[in-house]
Amino acid sequence: MNTSENQKYDKPDEMVIARKIQCAMIPKTFPLVEEVDIASLYIPSEKIGGDIFDVVQLNKDIFAFFILDVASHGISAALISSLAKVLFLNHIRLVNSPRVVVERVNKEILENISNGYYHITAFLGYLDLHDNKLTYCNSGHPYPIVFRGKQQKLEHLKSNSCCLGLFENTSFEEDRIYLNSGDWLLLFSDGFYKFFNGSNELECRKNLEKYICINAPKTSAKELIKKIQDTNSQLQSTTKSFDDDISLIAFSFLTQSRKNQLKEKLGFNVDDPVYLQFISYFEEMDRATAVILSSMDSLGYPDESIRKMKIILTELFANAIYHGNKGDHSKKVIVGHTIDKNKVVISIMDEGDGFDPSSVPDPTLPENLIRDCGRGIYIVKSYADKLEFNEKGNRVTITKYHVTK
């Protein structure tokens, strides 16, 4: 046997290589997010398929995730799904609208691949942990399932948007929902239905939904994935292979949104309509102050009350930045306020060690007249109707009532 013949027989199977490359593009780990437990399941079919998914953290509060499926098999389908993943990853870092991202990906797919050869179903979502708002675009993908833990009911994230790769001048829909502690979100490809025996896809889906309702309330995302694998081990052992990729991403929401957590830290109730702001620099004080003062003005608060409030906020913001956070601009001052026609309640919390308010000297006493301390707190006490500190001393809450002449 000559050298060329040896090379021919030693050459790895191209399908095996393609399958390995495709599996390598499936994430093995996800961003660590305290509020959300994320787990996935991926079982490649014997044929090379077109399933791809990913989860990307864009900043502290927002991460994006997508799942897509090319309606075909073979190396070409794997190449197209890989291209689509790259396009999604490029655009989700440039814009924060799922609809715009899907439109751009659709345009680039049509520019690079002949129209009509392949079509792609996809779901793209942006989750803002600040208030657990999920903004999403579903382009022809199997409807993701939302399980509401508190109500023990299911919702479907439906959409009328078309698949990708079919039409150039088509519109895509964007929608949003809010998720709460105890809720679940499940994204999957149509191959996932194979786990739930039924005579047709509708019956399989009903069996899937029944399974979620029974098991989701009692487990974590990782445990649910393991349950699905264990429960269907017999199916996997009796079936040589699945004829389609199986993909699932499960999100379990463990705690309330960061916005509600901050409300409670600021001393408000979760249901209070709190407006939150964050400042770190003295230059940001005017902007935060203007938001509150303009609201007071629109609700008819007297000019004298607005003037006093401006002085109050200037003192408290400066104290929080300079004394509370010690001028460390990597730390934030969190400001929350509620306002109606009767009163304004403002809570300001820094990230410092706090202080004992009772230890602040009285600036009106003769021995303290020339000392540069206590004057700001004294002014705030004089102008606010109520002044309260938390036990640690790193949060102050003031109340100003709407007094009409």
HUGI-V754602 format. One line per field, one symbol per residue. burial: 1 if it has 24 or more other C-alpha atoms within 12 Angstrom, else 0. A space follows every 10 residues. Layout:
burial: ???
//
This chain:
burial: 0000000000 0000000110 0110111001 1010111111 1111101111 1111110000 1111111111 1111111111 1111101110 1100011111 1111111111 0010000111 1111111111 1111111111 1111111110 0001101110 1111111000 1111111111 1111111111 1111110000 0000100110 1110111011 1111100110 0000000000 0101111111 1111111111 1110111100 0001111111 1100100110 1110110000 1000110111 1111111111 1111100000 0111111110 0011111111 1100001000 0000000000 0001111111 1011101110 0011111111 11000
//
